[in-house]
Amino acid sequence: MRDRERWNLKYKNGWRTTLNVTLLKFYTLAKKDRALDIACGSGDNAIFLAEKGFLTDAFDISDVAIEIAKENALKRGIKVNFLRSDAESFEFKPETYDLILNLYFLDRQILPKIESSLKEGGILIFETYNLKHLKVKPTFNRDFLLREGELKEIFKNLEVLYYDESTNITTFVAKKVSSVSCPPSQRR
Ligand SMILES: C[S@@+](CC[C@H](N)C(=O)[O-])C[C@H]1O[C@@H](n2cnc3c(N)ncnc32)[C@H](O)[C@@H]1O
């Protein structure tokens, strides 16, 4: 079954996104301007950010999830730009977001686009399962699990503000310091 159908079925069967604790702890680090929630599911985190004053874009591959998210936002009188999109087709515009969320979703192909889509000073909150999760759930597809230190290595140009991979979940919070990397010795 393709990803969209699989997730549509889960949402039809009652699966829902919940408000993420790491987001609650760290969203205040970001300038309150534009935010993006990648693979937003039924939208609680995106709606939370919009309630806090962020202009929020959010996408997910599942049209069922996006419909639920839109209904939830409407009920609460909150405006979020919810879009049904596959991560690889989403247009990550460069230097656009002050805050990007990537929670419990892993598509390695989009990681460079995430970095370039952050504004200077922008915050990335990334949290998902790592390889230790196989001890909890041996059938989990290991392609969707982070390796030890993987996010630090991929986002090596970002300034790490918080990092934890001591459990089966990796939490990575980082800031884009500068778009041009120029070592102090080469600055004039
Ligand atoms: C485990 S849920 C996480 C949802 C939400 N980020 C959260 O933390 O609760 C994974 C989400 O990824 C979405 N998804 C799966 N494959 C995707 C893809 N290729 N592009 C965009 N979203 C995708 C699913 O529809 C689902 O909503």
The ligand as an ORCA input file, in Angstrom:
! r2SCAN-3c Opt
* xyz 0 1
  C       3.986      9.689     12.737
  S       3.032     10.872     11.846
  C       3.614     12.378     12.541
  C       2.633     13.499     12.424
  C       3.024     14.779     13.176
  N       4.212     15.375     12.612
  C       3.213     14.486     14.641
  O       4.312     14.648     15.155
  O       2.259     14.047     15.285
  C       3.789     10.864     10.259
  C       3.083     11.769      9.288
  O       3.829     11.800      8.087
  C       2.930     11.858      7.004
  N       3.671     11.406      5.807
  C       4.082     10.152      5.498
  N       4.771     10.148      4.346
  C       4.802     11.453      3.926
  C       5.377     12.107      2.797
  N       6.088     11.421      1.898
  N       5.215     13.435      2.656
  C       4.501     14.137      3.591
  N       3.938     13.583      4.677
  C       4.095     12.259      4.849
  C       1.789     10.955      7.426
  O       0.608     11.198      6.723
  C       1.679     11.302      8.900
  O       0.763     12.336      9.117
*
